[in-house]
Amino acid sequence: MVPMRDVRHPSTGEMTLIAAMSALSDPVRIGLVRLLSDGAERAWGDLRAPVAKSTLSHHLRVLRDAGITRSRQEGTRCFVELRRADLDARFPGLLDAVLDAAAREDVGHDVLVASGVAGA
């Protein structure tokens, strides 16, 4: 995984609809957004998805680069959270529409938090 110290997050004004829609076009990434939509920050190592760890890292980077999530490093652990307020300010209603449709179609249901983790 890329060290968080070297990572830049786009400002709300730098977020683009094309980048957001592209980031939200994958079932694993939608599953990550669904999981993070409860507002809790999660450690990357606690996330479980039906992909290799390197692929999960790629999906998390795509979400971060689009401004969907924010990552931070604390020691050797990396944490991720949904940038809900920024998304709602930049694209009102988009996140709610995606989450509602994903829930109806059960998209991303196989993205989970490791058992025994607080907030799971």
Residue, then its C-alpha position, 0 to 999 in steps of 0.5 A: m500500500v502507498p504510504m499515506r504521507d505522500v497522498r493528496h486528496p482532491s478538494t471539494g471543488e476539484m471533485t468532478l462528476i466523471a471521476a466520481m461516476s467512474a469510481l462508483s462504477d465497480p461493485v467492490r467500490i460500491g460495496l466499500v462505499r456502502l460499508l463506509s456510509d455509516g460514517a465510521e472510519r475503518a482500518w484498511g486491514d479490517l476490510r474484507a472483499p472478494v479480491a486480492k489485497s492488492t486489488l482492494s488497495h487499488h479500489l481504495r486508491v480509485l475512491r480516494d483519487a475521485g474524492i469519495t473517501r479520505s485516507r490517513q495513516e497512523g503509525t503503520r496502519c491506514f484508515v479510510e472514511l467516506r467524505r459524505a459531507d463533501l460529496d453531498a455539497r458537490f453532488p447533492g443527492l448523488l450518494d443517496a441515489v447510489l446507496d439506495a440503488a445499491a441496496r435495492e440491487d444488493v450490489g457490493h454485499d460481499v464487502l465486509v468488515a473483519s469479525g470482531v471489529a468495533g462498528a462491524 
